[in-house]
Each structure stands twice: as structure tokens, then as C-alpha cells.
Amino acid sequence: MDCEGCVKSVTRMLSGLAGVQKVDVSLAEARARVTYDPAKAGVAEMRKAVERAGYKAP
């Protein structure tokens, strides 16, 4: 991620997933912290959402 636009894009993609309650994306850390209901959302779905936004997810 290179800019605040990137942060907003990743935040929007993750926030749109069912079960996601809170998203905090850090540009400085190149990391997202997500609070979610594991019965409704999973890490694999979140990785795909980040990749759909055009970024790599570990």
C-alpha cells in the first residue's frame, strides 16, 4: 500500500464482508486488523477481498 487511497480501498473491501464488525488498516504497518464473527467470515475470504482490491495478502 502506498497511500491513504489504498487504505480506504482495503477498508471498504473488508468492511463489505458479512460478519466483519470493525476494520483498522495501517498504512505505516501495511497491516489490517479485523474484528469479525468467525461463524460468518473467515481469513480466506478476507485475503480474497484484499486481493480483489489489488493488493497482496499474506
Backbone as CSV, one residue per row, in Angstrom:
resi,resn,N_x,N_y,N_z,CA_x,CA_y,CA_z,C_x,C_y,C_z
1,MET,0.840,-1.166,0.000,0.000,0.000,0.000,0.888,1.233,0.000
2,ASP,0.476,2.193,-0.799,1.297,3.385,-0.968,0.660,4.678,-0.473
3,CYS,-0.659,4.685,-0.260,-1.310,5.947,0.071,-2.597,5.725,0.857
4,GLU,-3.188,6.825,1.281,-4.445,6.742,2.029,-5.583,6.184,1.168
5,GLY,-5.492,6.379,-0.144,-6.490,5.801,-1.040,-6.464,4.285,-0.968
6,CYS,-5.261,3.736,-0.833,-5.101,2.285,-0.685,-5.765,1.820,0.605
7,VAL,-5.533,2.557,1.673,-6.123,2.229,2.971,-7.637,2.215,2.864
8,LYS,-8.198,3.225,2.217,-9.651,3.313,2.071,-10.188,2.158,1.230
9,SER,-9.478,1.802,0.192,-9.910,0.714,-0.678,-9.939,-0.617,0.069
10,VAL,-8.876,-0.914,0.794,-8.813,-2.167,1.554,-9.864,-2.160,2.660
11,THR,-10.011,-1.036,3.324,-11.019,-0.921,4.388,-12.415,-1.176,3.828
12,ARG,-12.714,-0.591,2.686,-14.033,-0.750,2.062,-14.281,-2.206,1.677
13,MET,-13.282,-2.858,1.095,-13.441,-4.255,0.680,-13.667,-5.169,1.874
14,LEU,-12.895,-4.971,2.936,-13.046,-5.822,4.121,-14.351,-5.525,4.859
15,SER,-14.709,-4.263,4.938,-15.932,-3.880,5.644,-17.180,-4.425,4.969
16,GLY,-17.088,-4.684,3.676,-18.239,-5.188,2.927,-18.508,-6.670,3.126
17,LEU,-17.622,-7.364,3.816,-17.825,-8.797,4.034,-18.800,-9.040,5.175
18,ALA,-19.653,-10.028,5.006,-20.583,-10.402,6.064,-19.801,-10.852,7.286
19,GLY,-20.216,-10.406,8.449,-19.589,-10.815,9.695,-18.465,-9.916,10.161
20,VAL,-18.000,-9.017,9.299,-16.922,-8.106,9.689,-17.543,-6.960,10.493
21,GLN,-17.002,-6.762,11.684,-17.553,-5.755,12.595,-16.719,-4.484,12.647
22,LYS,-15.386,-4.627,12.519,-14.509,-3.457,12.600,-13.250,-3.722,11.781
23,VAL,-12.789,-2.695,11.074,-11.573,-2.797,10.271,-10.684,-1.599,10.585
24,ASP,-9.420,-1.885,10.879,-8.433,-0.831,11.109,-7.225,-1.153,10.241
25,VAL,-7.038,-0.375,9.185,-5.931,-0.593,8.253,-4.855,0.447,8.524
26,SER,-3.623,-0.011,8.714,-2.491,0.867,8.983,-1.590,0.941,7.759
27,LEU,-1.436,2.132,7.217,-0.540,2.343,6.089,0.912,2.135,6.524
28,ALA,1.274,2.659,7.683,2.645,2.561,8.175,3.076,1.111,8.399
29,GLU,2.145,0.286,8.877,2.459,-1.115,9.150,2.125,-2.040,7.981
30,ALA,1.409,-1.508,6.991,0.912,-2.320,5.870,0.173,-3.544,6.411
31,ARG,-0.743,-3.268,7.343,-1.440,-4.344,8.040,-2.888,-3.942,8.312
32,ALA,-3.754,-4.933,8.325,-5.154,-4.703,8.677,-5.493,-5.521,9.914
33,ARG,-6.188,-4.896,10.828,-6.703,-5.600,11.995,-8.218,-5.636,11.838
34,VAL,-8.765,-6.842,11.910,-10.182,-7.018,11.634,-10.851,-7.731,12.798
35,THR,-11.932,-7.153,13.269,-12.777,-7.805,14.265,-13.948,-8.396,13.495
36,TYR,-14.166,-9.702,13.682,-15.201,-10.364,12.888,-15.807,-11.537,13.634
37,ASP,-16.949,-11.963,13.151,-17.633,-13.142,13.674,-17.173,-14.331,12.845
38,PRO,-16.394,-15.252,13.440,-15.859,-16.378,12.664,-16.940,-17.323,12.132
39,ALA,-18.145,-17.210,12.634,-19.235,-18.022,12.098,-19.744,-17.454,10.776
40,LYS,-19.408,-16.190,10.494,-19.905,-15.532,9.280,-18.808,-15.149,8.293
41,ALA,-17.574,-15.013,8.772,-16.464,-14.585,7.910,-15.221,-15.378,8.271
42,GLY,-14.338,-15.522,7.309,-13.106,-16.252,7.556,-11.903,-15.553,6.948
43,VAL,-10.734,-15.978,7.369,-9.494,-15.372,6.904,-9.338,-15.528,5.391
44,ALA,-9.708,-16.679,4.858,-9.583,-16.903,3.408,-10.418,-15.890,2.632
45,GLU,-11.626,-15.621,3.114,-12.486,-14.622,2.452,-11.853,-13.235,2.510
46,MET,-11.250,-12.923,3.652,-10.623,-11.607,3.813,-9.419,-11.471,2.886
47,ARG,-8.629,-12.510,2.761,-7.488,-12.478,1.840,-7.969,-12.223,0.407
48,LYS,-9.025,-12.920,0.006,-9.566,-12.744,-1.343,-10.053,-11.318,-1.554
49,ALA,-10.684,-10.737,-0.530,-11.181,-9.362,-0.635,-10.021,-8.380,-0.824
50,VAL,-8.939,-8.586,-0.088,-7.769,-7.723,-0.215,-7.159,-7.883,-1.610
51,GLU,-7.096,-9.106,-2.096,-6.549,-9.351,-3.436,-7.443,-8.755,-4.511
52,ARG,-8.764,-8.798,-4.319,-9.686,-8.172,-5.278,-9.482,-6.665,-5.323
53,ALA,-9.050,-6.097,-4.212,-8.774,-4.659,-4.160,-7.451,-4.330,-4.858
54,GLY,-6.690,-5.380,-5.215,-5.452,-5.160,-5.946,-4.183,-5.234,-5.111
55,TYR,-4.270,-5.818,-3.931,-3.130,-5.862,-3.026,-2.821,-7.312,-2.659
56,LYS,-1.602,-7.529,-2.172,-1.212,-8.862,-1.718,-1.595,-9.038,-0.262
57,ALA,-2.017,-10.248,0.070,-2.350,-10.574,1.457,-1.537,-11.794,1.856
58,PRO,-0.861,-11.712,3.008,-0.044,-12.861,3.436,-0.884,-14.071,3.812
